[in-house]
């Protein structure tokens, strides 16, 4: 919370400096992945056990929410290049983590978008907790997108193995194009365009609908970093499939999105 407050008021950021000085960024990444594994391997089992009826689900909620807390902190501190560089070898694990989250985000958007927040009166506390975890997963994926963007801002100082992981193993440019195609942070409700920002959906005024959203801007900046930086260009194998995927969205939206993304980056 203090790190976010410091970043909001544009003053010094002692939390970020302390994390870098004491080498705690790798610890955060390791903790992030540990909680992710717990949510994938242990939490579903707890939800399936019929006779598991804890009187209070708050301790379990805190574990589930821990992943969101860490990714929020990483998003805040990775704005600074020093934090990204201090991640050292764990930046590879963080790239893999972001790829998993964005892949799930694309798959979810292809199945009707993020889950709604309404609960059922017949659901038990564990089912409610599972529903909250699903909603939280959507926000975590959007934070992972921002973290990935900040990692690509440091493309000139990333190791060759990290560049190879992003461009060859995961082919992130094509994944990012799929994100732009589905745009899971935008939806139409009752004939009105809504965009997800600040943990809630906002209705976009008709006069603002042609403007690039912040999340669209993050994707375009990441694509710019991965495709136009000399370091990435030397490592990315632009196959005919990749070229077709990239040009597909370029032809649809044109240069306006790139110019708007660069303007958002300047801000």
BABAPA-932994 format. One record per residue: x, y, z of N, C-alpha, C in turn. Coordinates in steps of 0.2 Angstrom, whole numbers, plus 5000, padded with zeros to 4 digits. Layout:
N
XYZXYZXYZ;...
END
This chain:
267
500449945000500050005000500450065000;501050065004501450125004501850134998;502050084994502350084988501850124983;501250104983500750134978500650204980;500550224986500450294988501050334986;501650304987502250344985502250354978;502150304974502050314966501550364964;500950364968500450404966500550484967;500950494972501050564974501750594971;502050544967502650564963503250584967;503250564973503850574978504350524977;504850524982505350464982504950404984;505250344981504950284982505450234986;505450244993505850204997505750134997;505150114996504950044996505350004990;505350034984505650014979506350014980;506650064983507350064984507650014989;507250004994507349954999507349884996;506849864992506849804989507449784984;507649844981508249834976508849824980;508949864985509549874989509649804993;509149774996509149715000509049654995;508949654989508949604984508349564986;507749594987507149554988506649544983;506849574977506349564971506349494969;506949454969506849384967506449344972;506449364979506049334984505249344982;505149404980504449424978504249374972;504649364967504449324961504349254963;504849234968504749164970504049154974;503949204978503349194982502749204978;502749244973502149244968502049174964;502549144962502449084959502249024964;502449034970502248984975501548984976;501249044977500549054978500149034972;500449054966500049024960500048954960;500548914962500548844962500048814967;500048854973499548834978498848844976;498648894972498048904969497848854964;498348824960498148784955498148704958;498548694963498648624965498248604972;498148654976497848644983497148674983;497048734981496448764982495848734979;495948704973495348664970495248604974;495748574977495548514981495148534987;495348584990494948604996494248624994;494148654988493448664986493048604984;493348554983493048484981492848444987;493248454992493148414998492448425001;492048385001491348395004491248415011;491648375015491648385022492148435025;492448475020492848535022492448595023;492248615029491748665030492048715036;492548755034492848795039492448845042;492448865048491948915051492148985048;492748995046492949055044493449045038;493249075032493649065026494149125025;494149165030494649225029495349205028;495649155032496349135031496449115024;495949075021496049045014496049105009;495649155011495549215006496149255006;496549255012497149295012497749265008;497749195008498149165004498049174996;497349164994497149184988497349254986;497249304990497349374989498049384988;498449344991499249364992499549364985;499249324980499549334973499449404970;498749424971498649494969499049544972;499149544979499549594982500249594979;500549534978501249534975501249564968;500849544964500849564957500749644957;500349664962500249744962500849774964;501249744969501849774971502349774965;502449714962502849714956502749764951;502049774949501849824944502149894946;502049904953502249974955503049984955;503449934957504149944957504449934951;504149894946504549874940504449934935;504149984937504150044933504850074932;505250054937505950074938506350024935;506850044931507249994927507649954932;507849984938508349954943507949894946;507349894947506949844950506949784945;506849794939506849744934507549704934;508049744934508749724933508949684940;508649704945508749664952508449604952;507949584948507649524948508149464946;508649484942509149434940508849374936;509049314938508849254934508049244935;507749274940507049254941506649294936;506949344932506549374927506249324922;506649264921506449214917505749184919;505749174926505149144929504549194929;504749254929504249304929503949314922;504349304917504149304910503649244909;503849184911503449124910502749134914;502749164920502149184924501649224920;501949284917501549334913501249294907;501649254904501449214898500849174900;500849134905500349094908499649134909;499749194912499149234914498849264908;499249284903498949314897498649264892;498949204892498649144888497949134891;497949124898497249114901496749174900;497049234899496549294898496249284891;496749264886496449264879495949204879;496149144882495649094882494949104885;495049144891494449164894493949214890;494349264887493949304882493549274876;493849214874493549174869492949134871;492949134878492349094881491849134884;491849204882491249244885491549294889;492149304890492449364895492449344902;492649384906492749374913492149364917;492149324922491549304926491249364929;490649364930490249424934490349414941;490149464945490249464952489649444956;489149434953488549414957488549344960;488449334966488449274969487749244970;487749174971487149144972486949134979;486349134981486049134987486149064990;486249014986486248944988486948924989;487448964987488148944987488448944994;488848894996489148895002489848945002;490148955008490648995009491248985004;491448915003491948894999491848904992;491148904990490948914983491048994982;490849034987490949104986491649124985;492049094989492749104989493049084982;492849034979493049014973492849064967;492249084968492049144964492449204964;492649224970493049284971493749274968;493949214969494649194966494649204958;494049184955494049184948494049254946;493649304949493649374948494349404949;494649384954495349404956495849384950;495749334947496149304942496149354936;495649384934495549424929495949494930;495949514936496349574938497049564938;497249504941497949484941498249474934;497849454929498149444922498249514919;497849564921497949634918498549664921;498649644928499249674931499849644928;499849574926500349544923500549574916;500049594913500149634906500649694908;500449734913500849794914501549774916;501649714920502349694922502749674916;502449634912502749614905502949674901;502549724901502749794897503349824900;503349824907503949854910504549814909;504549744909505049704907505349724900;504949724896505149744889505449814888;505249854893505549924893506349914894;506549864897507249854898507549804893;507249794887507449744883508249754881;508549814882509249824880509649794885;509449784891509849754896509649684898;509149654895508949584896509449534894;509449474897509949424895509649394888;510149364885509949324878509449274880;509449234885508949184887508249214888;508249274891507549304892507249324886;507649354881507449374875507149314871;507549264871507449204868506749174870;506649174877506049144880505449184878;505549254877504949294875504749294868;505349284864505249294857505149224853;505549174855505549114852505149054856;505249054862504849004866504049014866;503949074868503249104869502949134864;503349164859503149204853502649254856;502849294861502449344864502149394859;502449414853502149464849501449434846;501449374844500749344842500249334847;500449324853500049324859499749394860;500149444860499949514861499449534856;499549514850499049524844498349494846;498349434848497749404850497349434856;497749464860497449504866497149564863;497449604858497149654855496549634851;496549584848495949554844495349544849;495449514855494949504859494749554864;495249594866495149654870494749634876;494949594880494549574886494349624891;494649684891494549734896494049784893;493749764887493149804884492549764883;491949784884491349754882490849794881;490249774878489649814876489149784881;488849834885488249814889487649864888;487149834886486549874884486649934879;487049914874487249964869487750014870;488050004876488550054879489250014879;489750054877490450024878490650034885;490949984888491249984895491949954895;492349984899493049974899493249954906;493649904908493849894914494449934916;494449964922494950004924494850024932;495450014935495350034943494949984946;494949914944494549864947493849864946;493549904941492849904940492749924933;492149914930491949924924491649994923;491950034918491650104917491350114911;490850154910490450164904490850224900;491050204894491450254890490950304886;491050364887490650414883490750404876;490250424872490350414865490850454862;491050514864491550554862492250524864;492250474868492950454870493050384868;492550354864492650284862493150274856;493350324853493950314848494650324851;494650344857495250344860495550274863;496250274863496550214865496450204872;496250144875496250134882496950124885;497050134891497750124894497950054893;497550004894497749934893497949914885;497549944881497749934874498449974873;498550024876499150064875499750024878;499649984883500149944886500349884881;499849854878499949804873500349834867;500149894865500549924859501249934861;501349964867502049984869502449914869;502149864872502549804873502749774866;502249774861502349754854502949804851;502949864852503449914850504149894852;504149874859504749854862505049794859;504549744858504749674856504949674848;504649714844504749714837505249764834;505249824837505649874834506349894838;506449864844507149874847507649834843;508249854842508749824839508949754842;508949754849509049684852508549634850;507949654851507349604849507349584842;507449634837507449614830507949564828;508549564832509049524830508949444832;508449444837508249374840507549344837;507149394835506449364833506449344826;506249274825506149244818505549264816;505449304811504849334808504649284803;504249224805504049174800503449204796;503249164791502649194788501949194792;501949144797501349144801501349204806;501949214809501949274813501849334809;502149344803501949404799501249414798;500949354796500249364795499849384801;499949354807499649374813499749444814;500349474814500449544815500149594810;500149574804499849614799499149614799;498849564802498149554802497849614806;498149624812497849674817498149744814;498649754811498949814809498449844803;498249794799497749814793497049834796;496949814802496249824805496249894808;496749904812496749974816497250024813;497750004809498150054806498650084811;498950144808499450174812499250214818;498550234818498350274824498450244831;498450174831498550144838499250154840;499750144835500450154837500550224839;500350274836500450344838500150354845;499550334846499150344852499550304858;499850244856500250214862500850244863;501150274858501750314860501650374864;501050404863500850464867500650444874;500350384875500250364881500850344885;501350324881502050304884502350364887;502350424883502650484885502250514891;501650504892501250524898501550484904;
END
